[in-house]
């Protein structure tokens, strides 16, 4: 594949982002993962007029009536978006004391910033699948794309969309379930996809079946509404139990197990669980394992079995099954 490298002024890229002719985040790119410190350091790199590695673009859609064309930013999203946010004074960048906002720079500094040369490698007119493949290759040896981000670059279909919807449920937000880091690295989406996949197939190791489900249900996911309904039922039941914020049910592995087992025993069969009795048993059970230092010898056999499966290798199939067996008996 023949590519062409040219220089573009930073102002051209900023104007492209602002006008929508440069698309900085097609659905196959990863979410921004830079920390504030990294963003500040990068802005200072440009203000100091030091070079940074080339970015990659590819031709996008062309309006046949107006001739207006769009470009995809295949690699370089974090760099260009950070500079755009600095220029527009938007986003969540927190400048350290002594570092000026763009608006407060001298006239010469502003000109130098806007006239900064960015090396742009044009991949030409490629199909979206080819762009995605290139993106994966470019990032396979760079800043640690996790498995979920790699999958996101390959699949943007119906199963993934439902995963996004589940991950965005206000249930998670109300309980402060995902950290900002989780969201930035798509661990919220991964969690939702593993939960959905497990409800449909049973327990498996870590996230090993995600790719299979993303591929199988990429074009259509007719079961989506039913799965979402069952997940909502599990969330509603758990909310009705009024667990304390400190309860271990809000640990990722523990909530996962409870959701799956409630679904297996009740919601997948359209049965209604007895809230009061189940809630009481669960609260008593979880209370025996609250705290950072727990002596296994102080736990009964079932609690010890569960606790061991929750703190070591908690995402393995065997540990998930072990936790599930204990919770199944309680509900």
Secondary structure, DSSP 8 states (H G I E B T S, - for coil): ---EEEEEEHHHHHHHHHHTSEES--TTS------HHHHHHHHHHHHTT-----EEEEEEEE-TTT--EEEEEEE-HHHHHHHHHHHHT-TT----TT---GGGS-HHHHHHHHT-EEEEEE--S--HHHHHHHHHHHHTTSS---HHHHHHHH--SHHHHHHHHHHT-HHHHHTT-S-HHHHHTTHHHHHHHHHHHHHHH---STTTTHHHHHHHTSS--TTHHHHHHHHHHHHHHHHHTT--TTSGGGSHHHHHHHHHHHHHHTGGGT----HHHHHHHHHHHHHTT-SS---GGGS-HHHHHHHHHHHSSTTSHHHHHHHHHHHHHH-
